[in-house]
Amino acid sequence: MFHKPSSIFVRVKAREILFDGLPIDCTGKDLGSKIICNVLKQRDDVFIPAGSGQYLFSIFGFRNGTIAPDRIRVLRGTKNYKDVGKVIELNGQKKLNVWSGDECNTFHGTDSTIFAPILTENEDLVTFLSESCRSFILHYSHKNKVKGINTFHYTADLGDMSTNPAEKCFCPTRKTCLTKNLFDVSKCVDIPIIVSLPHFLGSDEKYLKMVDGLHPNDVSNFAILNNDP
């Protein structure tokens, strides 16, 4: 399948295993290749045909150029302008059934395409991302101007399921909780993946010591138009 590699490890770029795909040869006649390839061929979500008996394996490549299949129902804010864009259903369901607790399965915030007007510095933004099966909080950071337009800037993180009682239901098991700014999306995307901020930004320093060349840089922020004149 891998043309007799010299090591059990395959050295590739992140984009190859995430999107472009790793080449896998399923033309082999040995029993092992046949068994494994027959199983993988049934996973058209990660196993992309690339010629006769040739395939590309990637985690998210099958989503490139596709339309999100999820149908999200939101409020229009006609009764309360603060509710504009608030998510109330996903694919006809009023709650998720992914996580171990109601708080984590509850929709909070908007779908991220719109937020309520007349925001103040004392308000955070909350948005639900169906790709991660959870809501995230954007914290107000500071005022600024972008090309002469007044803006509020917000920063986001992945929370801390190990210390925040409201996020305990995101823990992979009752006894195992990831630390700050780490989030296990395996139950959501059906692929064993843990996500972090770039270069483990804001995470426990022990992770930085495990990998050479990481340099967290807090440049991630979110700007939104200020309603003030």
VENRA-V146723 format. One record per residue. N is the residue number from 1. RES is the residue in one small letter. PSI is psi as a letter, one per 30 degrees, with the letter a starting at -180 (NA if undefined). D_FIRST is the distance of its C-alpha to the first C-alpha in Angstrom with 1 decimal. Layout:
n res psi d_first
N RES PSI D_FIRST
N RES PSI D_FIRST
This chain:
n res psi d_first
1 m e 0.0
2 f g 3.8
3 h h 5.8
4 k i 7.8
5 p l 9.5
6 s f 13.1
7 s l 13.4
8 i f 12.3
9 f k 13.6
10 v k 12.4
11 r j 15.5
12 v l 16.0
13 k l 19.1
14 a e 20.4
15 r f 20.5
16 e e 16.8
17 i f 15.9
18 l e 19.1
19 f e 19.5
20 d e 17.6
21 g k 14.0
22 l k 10.8
23 p k 8.5
24 i k 5.3
25 d j 4.4
26 c g 5.9
27 t f 7.9
28 g k 6.9
29 k f 10.2
30 d l 9.9
31 l e 11.6
32 g e 9.5
33 s e 6.5
34 k e 9.6
35 i e 11.5
36 i e 9.4
37 c e 8.7
38 n e 12.4
39 v e 13.5
40 l e 11.9
41 k f 13.2
42 q f 16.6
43 r i 16.6
44 d f 17.5
45 d f 19.0
46 v f 15.9
47 f j 13.3
48 i k 14.6
49 p k 14.1
50 a h 13.7
51 g l 14.2
52 s j 13.5
53 g g 10.2
54 q k 9.3
55 y l 9.8
56 l k 11.2
57 f k 11.6
58 s l 15.1
59 i e 18.0
60 f g 20.8
61 g e 19.7
62 f f 20.6
63 r f 24.2
64 n k 24.7
65 g g 27.7
66 t l 28.4
67 i k 31.7
68 a k 32.0
69 p f 32.5
70 d k 34.9
71 r j 38.6
72 i k 40.8
73 r k 44.5
74 v l 46.8
75 l l 50.6
76 r f 52.7
77 g g 55.1
78 t f 58.2
79 k e 59.7
80 n j 58.6
81 y f 57.2
82 k f 55.3
83 d g 53.1
84 v k 51.9
85 g g 48.1
86 k k 47.9
87 v k 45.0
88 i f 46.2
89 e k 43.4
90 l j 39.7
91 n h 38.6
92 g f 41.9
93 q k 41.6
94 k f 44.3
95 k l 42.1
96 l l 38.5
97 n h 37.3
98 v e 34.4
99 w l 36.3
100 s f 38.5
101 g l 41.8
102 d e 43.9
103 e e 44.4
104 c f 40.7
105 n f 40.3
106 t k 43.4
107 f k 43.2
108 h k 45.0
109 g a 45.9
110 t a 45.0
111 d g 41.8
112 s f 42.1
113 t f 43.3
114 i k 46.9
115 f l 49.1
116 a k 52.8
117 p l 55.4
118 i h 58.1
119 l l 55.9
120 t l 57.5
121 e f 56.5
122 n g 56.7
123 e k 53.9
124 d l 50.2
125 l k 47.8
126 v k 45.5
127 t k 42.6
128 f k 40.1
129 l j 36.5
130 s f 34.7
131 e f 31.3
132 s f 32.1
133 c h 34.2
134 r l 37.1
135 s l 40.1
136 f l 40.6
137 i k 43.9
138 l j 44.8
139 h k 47.6
140 y k 50.5
141 s e 50.5
142 h l 53.1
143 k l 54.9
144 n a 54.1
145 k k 54.5
146 v j 51.9
147 k h 53.6
148 g f 56.9
149 i k 55.7
150 n k 56.3
151 t l 53.2
152 f k 52.2
153 h k 49.1
154 y l 46.9
155 t l 44.2
156 a l 41.5
157 d l 39.7
158 l g 37.5
159 g a 40.2
160 d j 40.4
161 m f 39.6
162 s f 40.6
163 t f 44.2
164 n j 44.9
165 p e 46.0
166 a f 45.2
167 e g 41.6
168 k f 41.1
169 c f 39.6
170 f f 36.5
171 c k 35.7
172 p e 32.4
173 t l 34.6
174 r f 38.4
175 k f 38.1
176 t j 35.4
177 c k 36.3
178 l l 34.8
179 t a 37.2
180 k k 38.7
181 n g 36.6
182 l k 33.4
183 f k 32.3
184 d j 29.6
185 v g 28.6
186 s e 26.1
187 k f 28.6
188 c e 29.2
189 v f 25.8
190 d h 23.9
191 i k 21.4
192 p j 22.0
193 i k 23.7
194 i k 26.9
195 v l 28.8
196 s l 31.4
197 l l 33.7
198 p k 32.6
199 h h 32.3
200 f h 33.5
201 l k 36.8
202 g g 39.4
203 s l 37.2
204 d k 38.0
205 e f 38.1
206 k f 36.1
207 y e 32.9
208 l e 34.0
209 k f 34.3
210 m f 30.7
211 v k 29.3
212 d k 30.7
213 g g 31.8
214 l k 32.7
215 h i 36.0
216 p k 37.1
217 n j 39.4
218 d i 41.4
219 v f 41.5
220 s k 40.1
221 n l 43.0
222 f k 44.0
223 a k 47.2
224 i k 49.2
225 l k 52.4
226 n k 55.5
227 n f 58.1
228 d k 61.0
229 p NA 62.8
